[in-house]
Amino acid sequence: MKKVLTILLTLALCLSLFVVAAAEEDDPIVIGQVFWGLHDSYQHAHQVQTQKYCDELGIEYIPIDGQMKPEVQAAGMEDLIARGVDGIICQAYDQASMELSIQAAQDAGIPVVSFVNVSSGDVLYPSVEMAEEAGAIEMGRIVGEKFKENFPDTNVKLVTISDPSVEWAHNQRTMAFVRGLQEVFPDLEHVFNGGKSDREIAYSTVEDVLQRDPEVNVIFGYDAENGLGAIAALEASGRGQAEDYVCKTEMVVSVDGSTDEILKVMDPNSSYVATLALRPSENARACVDMMLKVINGEIDMYDTTQNVKIPSFVIDCWNMDIASTEQFMLEEWEIEIDIAAELGL
């Protein structure tokens, strides 16, 4: 009897261990993501696309809004580490402080994939990069050529709404655009640079600049918030207008490719002429794919040699028509929009 009881207990123990092991195998992969700031239209679209892709793959996804604050991002990283997630995707607002959090995650055995920011010091991690520099230079050239055509014998007086402390955006977007514009206008006058990723600050910045120098004729915002704030300030002062895509007083340009920007760019009566459109679907999938490769051991968590670069896409009012723009928005932003109907064309 004792022998039978022992066998039954052994079988029960084996069965329980099998059930636990099976349950562990069935547990979904958990990926956390600390965003730069979900107030931003691109960041929100990237979150939506990541959630969609993770749902397709059966991955549990935990997004955290970094609010453009290093301390909030650090708290988000600490939370994900405490939860023991399988991997973390992040985009640093302040790279130095974020790398302390990345080191803490790695010390806890949790791999990190960076979006945009690239390892440049002792803390090593793989990245998905937005290759924006070439597109921003191209956009500068396009705007320069059209400016020369629309405003012959007029030199460019440029305002950039850009925060130099956010080095990746200031260098790859703002300064790259300036370089492209300088290929056409080598002696352009760079009147002002300043601002944050905030629509209200952009509005007040342009308002103040126009009071000091009403002859400003090109305004570049390094994201949607800055571009849209700029055009609102211009419109409030009776400017920001065009006729059949021929600008009357200035040209406004930005980066992101949000719906609000696209509608302005495609409006034949607006002086908002171009945006460097990001690709939230492709970027989101690239981040998750790289994260899975690290989790599965195909890429080492400290490997910086297999970074992926995703180029952005210039949408301007002269070389893109409404149909092709709508197709881009559907494929990348998963936004179905009737631009002509929205604009009353």
C-alpha positions as CSV (number, residue, x, y, z in Angstrom):
1,M,0.0,0.0,0.0
2,K,2.8,2.4,0.9
3,K,4.5,1.6,-2.4
4,V,1.4,2.4,-4.3
5,L,0.9,5.7,-2.3
6,T,4.5,6.6,-3.0
7,I,4.1,6.0,-6.7
8,L,0.9,8.1,-6.8
9,L,2.5,11.0,-4.9
10,T,5.5,10.9,-7.3
11,L,3.1,11.0,-10.3
12,A,1.2,13.8,-8.8
13,L,4.4,15.8,-8.2
14,C,5.6,15.2,-11.7
15,L,2.2,16.2,-13.1
16,S,2.3,19.4,-11.0
17,L,5.8,20.3,-12.2
18,F,4.7,19.6,-15.8
19,V,1.7,21.9,-15.4
20,V,3.8,24.7,-14.0
21,A,6.4,24.3,-16.7
22,A,3.7,24.3,-19.4
23,A,2.1,27.4,-17.8
24,E,5.5,29.1,-17.8
25,E,6.0,28.2,-21.5
26,D,2.6,29.7,-22.2
27,D,3.3,33.0,-20.4
28,P,3.5,35.8,-22.9
29,I,6.6,37.8,-23.5
30,V,6.2,41.2,-21.7
31,I,7.8,44.3,-23.3
32,G,7.7,47.7,-21.7
33,Q,8.3,51.0,-23.5
34,V,9.2,54.4,-22.1
35,F,8.3,57.1,-24.6
36,W,9.8,60.5,-25.1
37,G,6.4,62.2,-24.6
38,L,3.0,60.9,-25.6
39,H,1.6,64.5,-26.0
40,D,3.4,64.4,-29.4
41,S,1.3,63.2,-32.4
42,Y,4.1,61.0,-33.7
43,Q,4.8,59.4,-30.3
44,H,1.1,58.6,-29.9
45,A,1.0,57.0,-33.4
46,H,4.1,55.0,-32.6
47,Q,2.4,53.7,-29.4
48,V,-0.7,52.7,-31.3
49,Q,1.3,50.9,-33.9
50,T,3.4,49.1,-31.3
51,Q,0.3,48.0,-29.4
52,K,-1.2,46.7,-32.7
53,Y,2.0,44.7,-33.6
54,C,2.4,43.3,-30.1
55,D,-1.3,42.2,-30.2
56,E,-0.6,40.4,-33.5
57,L,2.4,38.6,-31.9
58,G,0.7,37.8,-28.6
59,I,3.1,40.0,-26.6
60,E,2.0,41.8,-23.5
61,Y,2.8,45.5,-23.9
62,I,3.3,48.2,-21.2
63,P,3.6,51.8,-22.6
64,I,4.8,54.6,-20.3
65,D,4.6,58.3,-21.1
66,G,8.0,59.9,-20.4
67,Q,6.4,63.4,-20.5
68,M,9.7,64.9,-21.8
69,K,11.0,64.7,-18.2
70,P,14.2,62.8,-17.3
71,E,12.9,62.1,-13.8
72,V,9.6,60.7,-15.2
73,Q,11.4,58.5,-17.7
74,A,13.7,57.2,-14.9
75,A,10.7,56.4,-12.8
76,G,9.1,54.6,-15.7
77,M,12.3,52.5,-16.2
78,E,12.4,51.7,-12.5
79,D,8.8,50.5,-12.6
80,L,9.4,48.2,-15.6
81,I,12.5,46.8,-13.9
82,A,10.6,46.1,-10.8
83,R,7.9,44.3,-12.8
84,G,10.6,42.1,-14.3
85,V,9.6,42.6,-17.9
86,D,11.4,40.6,-20.6
87,G,12.6,43.7,-22.4
88,I,12.4,47.5,-22.5
89,I,12.2,49.9,-25.5
90,C,13.0,53.5,-24.7
91,Q,13.6,56.9,-26.3
92,A,15.6,59.2,-24.0
93,Y,14.8,62.8,-23.5
94,D,18.1,63.2,-21.7
95,Q,20.5,60.5,-22.9
96,A,22.9,60.6,-20.0
97,S,20.2,60.0,-17.3
98,M,18.5,57.4,-19.5
99,E,21.8,55.4,-19.8
100,L,21.9,55.1,-16.0
101,S,18.5,53.5,-16.2
102,I,19.6,51.3,-19.1
103,Q,22.6,50.1,-17.1
104,A,20.3,49.3,-14.1
105,A,18.0,47.3,-16.4
106,Q,20.9,45.4,-17.9
107,D,22.3,44.7,-14.4
108,A,18.9,43.1,-13.6
109,G,19.2,40.9,-16.7
110,I,16.6,42.9,-18.7
111,P,17.7,43.9,-22.3
112,V,17.0,47.4,-23.6
113,V,16.6,48.6,-27.2
114,S,16.8,52.3,-27.8
115,F,14.7,54.2,-30.3
116,V,16.6,57.1,-31.9
117,N,19.3,57.5,-29.3
118,V,22.6,55.7,-30.1
119,S,25.1,54.4,-27.5
120,S,28.1,56.7,-27.4
121,G,29.8,55.8,-24.1
122,D,30.4,53.0,-21.7
123,V,26.7,51.8,-21.6
124,L,26.2,49.7,-24.7
125,Y,22.8,48.8,-26.2
126,P,21.3,48.2,-29.7
127,S,19.2,50.9,-31.4
128,V,16.7,51.5,-34.0
129,E,17.6,54.9,-35.6
130,M,15.5,57.4,-37.5
131,A,17.7,58.3,-40.5
132,E,16.4,61.9,-40.8
133,E,19.4,63.9,-41.8
134,A,19.3,63.1,-45.6
135,G,15.5,63.8,-45.7
136,A,15.9,67.1,-43.8
137,I,18.7,68.2,-46.2
138,E,16.5,67.3,-49.2
139,M,13.6,69.2,-47.7
140,G,15.8,72.3,-47.2
141,R,16.8,72.1,-50.9
142,I,13.2,71.8,-52.1
143,V,12.1,74.7,-50.0
144,G,15.1,76.8,-51.1
145,E,14.4,76.2,-54.8
146,K,10.6,77.0,-54.4
147,F,11.4,80.1,-52.3
148,K,13.7,81.4,-55.0
149,E,10.9,80.8,-57.5
150,N,8.2,82.4,-55.4
151,F,10.3,85.3,-54.0
152,P,12.9,86.2,-56.6
153,D,15.6,88.6,-55.5
154,T,14.7,88.0,-51.8
155,N,17.1,86.5,-49.3
156,V,15.9,84.0,-46.7
157,K,15.3,85.2,-43.2
158,L,15.0,82.0,-41.2
159,V,13.6,81.2,-37.8
160,T,14.1,77.7,-36.4
161,I,12.0,76.5,-33.4
162,S,14.3,73.9,-32.0
163,D,15.8,72.9,-28.7
164,P,19.6,72.4,-29.0
165,S,19.6,70.3,-25.8
166,V,17.7,67.6,-27.7
167,E,20.8,66.9,-29.8
168,W,19.4,64.2,-32.1
169,A,16.5,66.3,-33.2
170,H,18.4,69.6,-33.4
171,N,21.2,68.1,-35.4
172,Q,19.4,65.6,-37.7
173,R,16.4,67.7,-38.3
174,T,17.0,71.4,-37.7
175,M,20.7,71.8,-38.7
176,A,20.3,69.4,-41.6
177,F,17.4,71.4,-42.9
178,V,19.5,74.6,-42.6
179,R,22.4,72.9,-44.5
180,G,20.0,72.0,-47.4
181,L,18.6,75.5,-47.5
182,Q,22.1,77.0,-47.5
183,E,22.9,75.0,-50.7
184,V,20.4,77.4,-52.4
185,F,20.9,80.4,-50.1
186,P,24.4,80.3,-48.8
187,D,24.1,83.8,-47.3
188,L,20.7,83.2,-45.6
189,E,20.1,85.1,-42.4
190,H,19.3,82.8,-39.5
191,V,17.4,85.3,-37.4
192,F,16.5,83.2,-34.4
193,N,16.6,79.7,-32.9
194,G,14.8,78.6,-29.7
195,G,11.8,76.9,-28.2
196,K,10.7,73.5,-27.0
197,S,8.4,70.7,-28.3
198,D,5.3,72.7,-27.2
199,R,2.7,74.3,-29.4
200,E,2.0,77.2,-27.1
201,I,5.7,78.0,-26.7
202,A,6.1,77.9,-30.5
203,Y,3.1,80.2,-30.9
204,S,4.5,82.8,-28.5
205,T,8.0,82.4,-29.9
206,V,6.8,83.2,-33.5
207,E,4.6,86.0,-32.1
208,D,7.6,87.6,-30.4
209,V,9.9,87.2,-33.4
210,L,7.4,88.7,-35.8
211,Q,7.2,91.8,-33.6
212,R,10.9,92.2,-33.7
213,D,11.4,91.3,-37.4
214,P,8.2,91.1,-39.6
215,E,10.4,90.2,-42.6
216,V,10.9,86.7,-41.4
217,N,10.0,84.5,-44.4
218,V,11.0,80.8,-43.6
219,I,10.0,79.1,-40.3
220,F,11.2,75.6,-39.4
221,G,9.8,73.6,-36.5
222,Y,11.6,70.5,-35.4
223,D,8.4,68.7,-34.8
224,A,4.6,69.0,-35.4
225,E,4.0,70.9,-32.2
226,N,6.4,73.6,-33.2
227,G,5.3,73.8,-36.8
228,L,1.6,74.0,-35.9
229,G,2.2,76.6,-33.2
230,A,4.1,78.7,-35.7
231,I,1.4,78.6,-38.4
232,A,-1.2,79.5,-35.8
233,A,0.8,82.6,-34.8
234,L,1.2,83.6,-38.4
235,E,-2.6,83.1,-39.1
236,A,-3.4,85.2,-36.0
237,S,-1.4,88.0,-37.5
238,G,-3.1,87.8,-40.9
239,R,-0.2,85.8,-42.5
240,G,0.4,82.1,-43.3
241,Q,-1.5,82.4,-46.5
242,A,-1.0,81.1,-50.1
243,E,-2.9,80.9,-53.4
244,D,-2.8,77.7,-55.3
245,Y,0.3,76.6,-53.3
246,V,2.1,79.9,-54.0
247,C,3.0,81.5,-50.7
248,K,2.3,85.1,-50.1
249,T,4.7,86.1,-47.2
250,E,6.6,83.0,-45.9
251,M,7.0,79.2,-45.9
252,V,6.5,77.0,-42.9
253,V,8.1,73.6,-42.6
254,S,8.2,70.9,-39.8
255,V,8.9,67.3,-39.0
256,D,6.6,64.5,-38.0
257,G,3.9,64.0,-40.6
258,S,0.9,64.2,-38.3
259,T,-2.7,64.6,-39.7
260,D,-2.8,68.3,-38.8
261,E,0.5,68.9,-40.6
262,I,-0.6,67.0,-43.6
263,L,-3.8,68.9,-43.9
264,K,-1.9,72.2,-43.8
265,V,0.6,71.0,-46.4
266,M,-2.1,69.9,-48.8
267,D,-4.1,73.1,-48.3
268,P,-3.5,75.3,-51.4
269,N,-4.3,78.4,-49.3
270,S,-1.7,77.8,-46.6
271,S,1.9,78.7,-46.5
272,Y,2.7,75.4,-44.6
273,V,4.5,73.8,-47.4
274,A,6.3,70.6,-46.2
275,T,6.9,68.1,-43.5
276,L,9.5,65.4,-43.0
277,A,7.1,62.5,-42.3
278,L,8.1,59.9,-39.8
279,R,7.1,56.3,-40.2
280,P,5.4,55.1,-37.0
281,S,4.4,51.6,-38.4
282,E,7.8,50.8,-39.7
283,N,9.6,52.2,-36.7
284,A,7.4,50.4,-34.2
285,R,7.8,47.1,-35.9
286,A,11.6,47.5,-36.2
287,C,11.8,48.2,-32.5
288,V,9.8,45.2,-31.5
289,D,11.6,42.9,-34.0
290,M,15.0,44.0,-32.6
291,M,13.8,43.5,-29.0
292,L,12.6,40.0,-29.8
293,K,16.0,39.2,-31.4
294,V,17.7,40.3,-28.2
295,I,15.3,38.4,-26.0
296,N,15.8,35.3,-28.1
297,G,19.6,35.6,-28.1
298,E,20.0,36.4,-31.8
299,I,21.5,39.8,-30.8
300,D,23.5,40.4,-27.7
301,M,22.0,43.0,-25.3
302,Y,25.3,45.0,-25.6
303,D,25.7,44.8,-29.4
304,T,25.9,48.1,-31.1
305,T,26.9,46.8,-34.5
306,Q,23.5,45.7,-35.8
307,N,21.6,49.0,-35.4
308,V,18.7,49.5,-37.9
309,K,18.1,52.9,-39.7
310,I,14.6,53.9,-40.9
311,P,14.6,56.8,-43.3
312,S,11.9,59.5,-43.0
313,F,9.9,60.7,-46.0
314,V,9.5,64.3,-47.4
315,I,5.9,65.3,-48.1
316,D,5.6,68.7,-49.7
317,C,2.8,70.5,-51.5
318,W,4.6,70.7,-54.9
319,N,5.8,67.1,-55.4
320,M,3.1,65.0,-53.6
321,D,-0.5,64.8,-54.6
322,I,-3.4,64.2,-52.3
323,A,-3.9,60.5,-53.3
324,S,-0.3,59.5,-52.6
325,T,-0.3,61.4,-49.4
326,E,-3.5,59.6,-48.3
327,Q,-1.9,56.3,-49.1
328,F,1.2,57.1,-47.0
329,M,-1.0,58.1,-44.0
330,L,-3.0,54.9,-44.3
331,E,0.1,52.6,-44.5
332,E,2.3,54.3,-41.9
333,W,-0.1,56.0,-39.5
334,E,-3.1,53.8,-40.0
335,I,-5.2,56.9,-40.6
336,E,-7.8,56.9,-43.3
337,I,-8.4,60.4,-44.3
338,D,-10.2,62.2,-47.2
339,I,-8.0,65.2,-47.5
340,A,-10.1,67.0,-50.1
341,A,-13.2,66.6,-48.0
342,E,-11.4,67.8,-44.9
343,L,-10.2,70.9,-46.7
344,G,-13.5,71.5,-48.6
345,L,-11.7,71.3,-52.0
